[in-house]
Amino acid sequence: MSQSNKSTVAVRHGIEADKAHGAVVPPLYLSTTYSFADFDTKRDYDYGRSGNFNRDVLAEALTELEGGKRGIITATGMAAVHLVTQLLNHDDTLVIPHDCYGGSYRLFTSLAKRGLLKLVVLDLTQPQSLAKLEEIQPKLVWIETPSNPILRLTDIEAVVTAAHAVGALVAADNTFLSPALQNPIAFGVDIVVHSTTKYINGHSDVVGGAVIARTQELGDELAWWANNIGITGAPFDSYLTLRGLRTLKVRLRQHQENAQLIAQYLEQSPYVSQVYYPGLESHPQHELAKKQQLGFGGMVSFDIKGNLQTSAKFLTSLKQFSLAESLGGVESLICHPATMTHAGMEPQARLEAGVGDTLIRISVGIEDVQDLIADLESGFACIDENQATDDAKSFKLTPAHTVALW
Ligand SMILES: Cc1ncc(COP(=O)(O)O)c(C=O)c1O
């Protein structure tokens, strides 16, 4: 699908699908069970766990947006991650990146500890890691790009080439960019996973997930497991998530325009030692981002100069950013990964993933960016009023800061 008709698909899929009354918006089907048309003659649906209209409309729209063949809607993003592990037997090896989402890391390591799969943790941003796949002979390679929270990029095409050469499948967690800004299947990825809780729903009021398979066969196998283990999503959640999906592209346009400006602001702040945003030319993988992404996204992380106390003081002084986990909603959220999203990781693994006491992650919302920057500025001033420099105070938005979008 061309980038230019993504909004059309997101807005129109399922419109006028109601055969009974011609409702423009797909109606909500809450019924858990469906009457048979005749003896031994099922209609489209028989039981709510196995199939539901609202889930199907959402799954079809996401499948089309990702360029796959079959999608499955799950109750949460973690249910989507877990669903993919059903493809593995106890003697199959899963390769994961060392800096994947903390919840995924916890799930994979817990399954491995119980002997349900074998696990190898690698830094998949490094080409030498890919050379190890031949020796490891994995069944599945997991990638998450950009990674959470450091926004490191993995070269999707390079991983797919190396993994497919040894007969492994590749699954990509595409939560951070959504189908509006990255389509891993176009680079040969076999399975795309989303926490739809984030950008796809976009309003911080539904927890959900999706798995999209590149082939019908793989999609059918995953759909069979989703019904079998009972992790399919609720109809009302699917209804709301489809409503969120309608505005995905316009929301992301604003998210990333704001994120780019905030990243530029942070980069020149004397209170910041390092900014992580793929849209900055200083990002080591800026060129890779331009190659495999359709935009740079709405997530920005940075290290504040100081220590844990500095982070705490800064974070609790802000007014326009809610101190909260999660991401991808219209409102700006800020979090301290070491004590929040990544607290479940073992300390050593967390440090190796670059998640220290001074790391701060922002899910940039779609508010007026001047208000967000002014709030960050007063937050920095709170750390040490005497050091609020003229530089930080003089940052002004200019037309040169406008980013090219789509
Ligand atoms: C990248 C990523 N994948 C998966 C998940 C899990 O999703 P959920 O919280 O919807 O279960 C999250 C949650 O933050 C995430 O950030």
The ligand as an SDF file (V2000), in Angstrom:
LIG
                    3D

 16 16  0  0  0  0  0  0  0  0999 V2000
    6.9890   -1.7480   22.9410 C   0  0  0  0  0  0  0  0  0  0  0  0
    5.9160   -2.3590   23.7740 C   0  0  0  0  0  0  0  0  0  0  0  0
    5.4740   -3.6010   23.4900 N   0  0  0  0  0  0  0  0  0  0  0  0
    4.4960   -4.1930   24.2160 C   0  0  0  0  0  0  0  0  0  0  0  0
    3.9370   -3.5620   25.3020 C   0  0  0  0  0  0  0  0  0  0  0  0
    2.8730   -4.2690   26.1160 C   0  0  0  0  0  0  0  0  0  0  0  0
    1.6170   -3.7410   25.8320 O   0  0  0  0  0  0  0  0  0  0  0  0
    0.3570   -3.6900   26.8550 P   0  0  0  0  0  0  0  0  0  0  0  0
    0.7340   -2.7980   27.9710 O   0  0  0  0  0  0  0  0  0  0  0  0
   -0.7530   -3.1990   25.9920 O   0  0  0  0  0  0  0  0  0  0  0  0
    0.1400   -5.0800   27.3320 O   0  0  0  0  0  0  0  0  0  0  0  0
    4.3470   -2.2690   25.6300 C   0  0  0  0  0  0  0  0  0  0  0  0
    3.7690   -1.5680   26.7850 C   0  0  0  0  0  0  0  0  0  0  0  0
    4.2220   -0.5260   27.1920 O   0  0  0  0  0  0  0  0  0  0  0  0
    5.3720   -1.6500   24.8510 C   0  0  0  0  0  0  0  0  0  0  0  0
    5.8410   -0.4230   25.1370 O   0  0  0  0  0  0  0  0  0  0  0  0
  1  2  1  0
  2  3  1  0
  2 15  2  0
  3  4  2  0
  4  5  1  0
  5  6  1  0
  5 12  2  0
  6  7  1  0
  7  8  1  0
  8  9  2  0
  8 10  1  0
  8 11  1  0
 12 13  1  0
 12 15  1  0
 13 14  2  0
 15 16  1  0
M  END
$$$$
